[in-house]
Amino acid sequence: MKTGRILTCIAFALVVVVTQALTKSEAGAFLVGRRLGDAETVEEAARLAAQVAKPLQNTDFALGWRKGVAREYAARALRELAR
């Protein structure tokens, strides 16, 4: 997908955050009909996707930090998709 094209369908799933993949329909629904090249769109979709994240307790890092990482990885994936 090239920057500026409008999404007509997207499936957004978080993996390696819990023991099974989680789909986040609010993030996907938010993205439909929007241009993925827009920074605000990416940030809002990443925020919506990260809301469902419940990172595993198998690390020394704080829960807030791990949830922030889920948001950042969601944003990175969307920016990569827009390229």
Secondary structure, DSSP 8 states (H G I E B T S, - for coil): --TT-B-S----EE-SSSSS-EE-HHHHHHHTTSBTT-HHHHHHHHHHHHTT----S-SSS-HHHHHHHHHHHHHHHHHHHH-
